[in-house]
Amino acid sequence: MPPRPAPHRPVAASDGHLPAQADPPAPLPAAGAEGAAQRLKLLSANIQAGSSTRRYSDYATRSWSHVLPMGNKRGMLDAIAKLAGRHDIVGLQEADPGSWRSGFTNQTHYLAERGGFDYWTHQPNRRVGQFASSANGLLSKFEPLDIAVHALPGRISGRGVLVARFGEGDDGLTVAVAHLSLGAQSRASQLSFIAELLADTPHAVLMGDFNCTVDRPEMASLFRQTRLQPPACMVHTFPSWKPQKAIDHILVSDRLGCRDMQAFPAAFSDHLALSVELDVPGEALRR
């Protein structure tokens, strides 16, 4: 299991750790009366490390952009930051944690600064030689109480799930960010692992690039073992230039209200980003 990251990382600290004389963190929104709901906006985005893919042929003709620090990645990140900044909590997939292809820029940290997020953390998962790395990331305008990272099982290593907890007690809101494998057998193992993590969580969100639709058998197993629910509508997110598949998801438990699910371009990533409004009971955010 990868080492446990710091529970919150203010963007003011270049190394990602809390400075000794940091200002007091911004609190979660007041929960109000017992059970009163707080509306949050969530976003899940596979950002393809800031690369540009506008047609299938680009996977071959622009393959260099996945290992070289070229192709206006900074401009792509700025566009993604503008979208992300309209949300309260953002889950990232395929964010480069600071390899050569990104110009040694930690893209999660960069998006936090540009998008106006006080807290960020990331989970590096896969390294391609000395040239490229990939990570899950979390951006938040509210301070998480706890962060945990887990390597996911699979035939090929390099997949993970990042879990953040907001609010105290068993009723606290839990947000998990994952990027699952292409193969069904590996996905089944990964979803079983995630189901164990979230099985006893009444207020849970699982978002990310699942690489499959919700009607797959391995997804049915996730729904049986947790309180997560299939989405009310399918929003196609892949490929971004002509969306035909709903393989990016924001799944929420049955005690959370979910509305206004939409897809937006994440600059020129090959996936559209998925946005949703979430009504969270007051007790799930209480500190």
C-alpha positions in Angstrom: 0.0 0.0 0.0 1.4 3.5 -0.9 2.3 5.7 2.0 -0.5 7.7 3.5 -0.5 11.3 2.3 -1.1 14.4 4.4 -4.8 15.0 5.1 -4.7 18.4 3.4 -2.3 20.4 1.3 -2.7 24.2 1.0 -1.7 25.5 -2.3 0.5 28.2 -0.6 3.1 25.5 0.2 5.2 24.6 -2.9 6.1 21.2 -1.5 2.5 20.3 -0.8 2.8 20.3 3.0 1.2 22.5 5.6 3.5 25.5 6.4 4.4 26.0 10.0 2.6 29.4 10.2 -0.3 28.7 8.0 -3.5 30.7 8.3 -6.4 28.8 9.8 -8.1 26.6 7.2 -11.4 27.5 5.8 -14.2 25.5 7.5 -16.8 23.4 5.8 -20.1 25.3 5.2 -22.3 25.5 8.3 -24.5 22.5 8.4 -27.5 24.5 9.7 -30.3 22.7 11.4 -30.2 18.9 12.0 -30.6 17.2 8.6 -30.5 20.4 6.6 -28.9 19.8 3.2 -25.8 21.5 1.8 -25.6 21.7 -2.0 -22.1 21.0 -3.4 -20.9 20.9 -7.0 -18.7 18.0 -8.0 -16.6 17.4 -11.1 -14.7 14.3 -12.3 -12.2 14.8 -15.1 -9.7 12.5 -16.9 -7.4 15.3 -18.1 -5.0 13.2 -20.2 -2.1 15.1 -18.6 -3.1 18.2 -20.6 -2.6 16.5 -24.0 -4.8 17.2 -27.0 -6.8 14.4 -28.7 -9.5 15.4 -31.2 -9.8 12.3 -33.3 -8.8 8.6 -33.1 -5.8 9.2 -35.5 -4.3 11.6 -32.9 -3.5 8.6 -30.7 -0.9 7.7 -33.4 0.0 11.0 -34.9 0.2 12.9 -31.6 1.6 10.0 -29.5 4.7 12.2 -28.8 2.6 14.5 -26.6 2.2 11.7 -24.1 5.9 11.6 -23.3 7.3 15.0 -24.4 6.8 18.5 -22.7 5.2 20.0 -25.8 1.7 20.7 -27.2 0.6 23.7 -25.1 -0.1 21.6 -22.0 -0.1 24.7 -19.8 -2.8 26.3 -21.9 -4.9 23.2 -21.7 -4.5 23.1 -17.9 -5.6 26.7 -17.7 -8.8 25.9 -19.5 -9.4 22.9 -17.2 -8.8 25.1 -14.1 -11.5 27.5 -15.3 -14.0 24.7 -15.4 -12.8 23.1 -12.2 -13.0 26.4 -10.3 -16.8 26.4 -10.7 -17.0 23.3 -8.5 -16.4 22.6 -4.8 -14.7 19.1 -5.0 -12.9 17.8 -8.1 -11.6 14.3 -8.8 -8.8 14.1 -11.4 -7.5 11.1 -13.4 -4.4 11.0 -15.6 -2.9 14.1 -13.9 0.9 14.2 -14.3 2.5 14.5 -10.8 5.6 16.2 -12.2 7.5 14.3 -14.8 9.4 15.4 -17.9 6.3 15.5 -20.2 4.6 18.1 -17.9 7.8 20.2 -17.6 8.1 18.9 -14.1 4.8 20.5 -13.2 2.6 18.8 -10.6 -0.6 19.2 -12.5 -2.9 18.7 -9.5 -1.1 21.4 -7.6 -1.2 23.7 -10.6 -4.9 23.2 -11.1 -5.5 23.9 -7.4 -3.7 27.2 -7.6 -5.4 28.3 -10.8 -8.8 27.0 -9.8 -8.9 28.6 -6.4 -8.8 25.5 -4.3 -7.4 25.7 -0.8 -6.7 21.9 -0.5 -5.3 19.4 -2.9 -3.7 15.9 -2.8 -2.7 13.4 -5.3 -1.9 9.7 -5.7 0.9 8.8 -8.2 0.1 5.5 -9.8 2.1 4.8 -12.9 5.4 5.8 -14.3 6.5 5.4 -17.9 10.3 5.2 -17.8 11.8 8.6 -17.0 9.4 10.5 -19.2 5.8 10.4 -17.9 3.9 9.7 -14.8 0.2 9.5 -14.0 -1.8 10.2 -10.8 -5.3 10.5 -9.4 -5.9 13.9 -7.8 -8.3 15.7 -5.5 -9.1 19.4 -5.4 -11.3 20.8 -2.6 -12.4 24.1 -1.4 -13.1 22.5 2.0 -10.7 20.8 4.3 -10.9 17.0 4.4 -10.6 15.4 7.8 -8.7 12.4 6.4 -7.1 11.2 3.2 -6.2 7.6 2.3 -4.7 6.1 -0.8 -4.9 2.5 -1.9 -3.2 0.6 -4.8 -5.8 -1.4 -6.7 -5.4 -5.1 -7.7 -5.1 -6.0 -11.3 -3.1 -8.0 -13.9 -1.0 -4.9 -14.6 -0.1 -2.6 -11.6 -0.5 1.1 -11.7 -4.2 1.7 -10.8 -5.4 3.3 -7.5 -8.2 4.8 -5.5 -7.9 8.0 -3.4 -10.4 8.4 -0.6 -11.2 11.6 1.2 -13.4 12.0 4.3 -15.3 15.2 5.1 -17.3 15.5 8.3 -16.9 13.6 11.6 -18.3 10.3 12.6 -19.7 7.4 10.7 -22.1 9.7 8.8 -19.3 11.8 7.3 -19.2 12.4 3.6 -16.7 10.1 1.8 -15.4 10.9 -1.7 -13.4 8.4 -3.6 -11.5 9.0 -6.9 -10.5 6.0 -9.1 -9.2 5.1 -12.5 -10.0 1.5 -13.4 -8.4 -0.9 -15.8 -9.4 -1.6 -19.4 -9.8 -5.4 -18.8 -13.0 -6.7 -17.2 -11.3 -9.2 -14.9 -9.0 -6.6 -13.4 -12.0 -4.1 -13.1 -14.0 -6.8 -11.2 -11.1 -7.2 -8.7 -10.8 -3.4 -8.4 -14.5 -2.8 -7.9 -14.6 -5.6 -5.3 -11.7 -3.9 -3.4 -13.5 -0.5 -3.6 -16.8 -2.0 -2.4 -15.1 -3.2 0.7 -13.8 0.3 1.4 -17.2 1.9 1.0 -19.5 -0.9 2.1 -20.4 0.7 5.5 -20.4 4.3 4.3 -23.9 5.9 4.2 -22.8 9.1 2.5 -20.4 8.0 -0.3 -19.4 9.3 -3.7 -17.3 7.3 -6.1 -16.1 9.1 -9.2 -13.6 8.6 -12.0 -12.8 6.9 -15.3 -14.3 3.4 -14.9 -13.5 2.3 -18.5 -16.9 0.6 -18.6 -20.6 1.4 -18.6 -22.8 0.9 -15.5 -24.6 -2.1 -17.0 -21.5 -4.3 -16.9 -21.6 -7.4 -14.5 -18.7 -6.1 -12.4 -20.6 -2.9 -11.8 -23.7 -4.8 -10.6 -21.5 -6.4 -7.9 -20.4 -2.9 -6.7 -24.0 -1.8 -6.4 -24.9 -5.0 -4.5 -22.1 -4.6 -1.9 -22.5 -0.8 -1.3 -25.2 1.8 -1.0 -24.0 3.4 -4.3 -26.7 3.7 -6.9 -26.7 3.5 -10.7 -27.1 7.0 -12.2 -30.6 8.1 -13.2 -29.3 9.0 -16.7 -26.4 8.0 -18.9 -24.2 10.9 -19.9 -21.8 10.0 -22.7 -18.2 11.2 -22.1 -16.0 9.2 -24.6 -14.6 10.0 -27.1 -14.8 13.7 -26.4 -15.1 14.7 -30.0 -18.1 12.4 -30.6 -19.3 11.0 -27.3 -20.8 7.5 -27.7 -19.9 5.8 -24.4 -20.8 6.6 -20.8 -17.6 5.3 -19.1 -16.9 8.2 -16.7 -19.2 8.2 -13.6 -20.1 10.0 -10.5 -21.9 7.4 -8.3 -23.6 8.5 -5.1 -25.2 6.6 -2.2 -28.9 6.4 -1.7 -28.9 9.0 1.1 -27.5 11.7 -1.2 -29.5 13.8 -3.6 -28.0 14.1 -7.1 -29.1 16.4 -9.9 -28.1 18.3 -13.0 -25.5 15.8 -14.3 -23.7 17.3 -17.4 -20.6 16.7 -19.5 -18.2 19.5 -20.4 -15.0 19.6 -22.5 -11.8 19.2 -20.3 -9.8 21.3 -22.8 -9.0 18.7 -25.5 -8.7 15.6 -23.4 -10.2 12.5 -25.0 -12.7 12.3 -22.2 -15.4 14.9 -21.3 -15.5 16.0 -17.7 -18.6 15.0 -15.7 -20.3 17.6 -13.4 -23.1 17.1 -10.9 -24.9 18.9 -8.1 -25.1 17.0 -4.8 -27.4 17.6 -1.9 -25.6 16.4 1.2 -27.3 16.0 4.6 -26.0 18.4 7.3 -24.7 15.6 9.5 -22.5 14.4 6.7 -20.5 17.7 6.8 -20.6 18.5 10.5 -17.2 18.9 12.1 
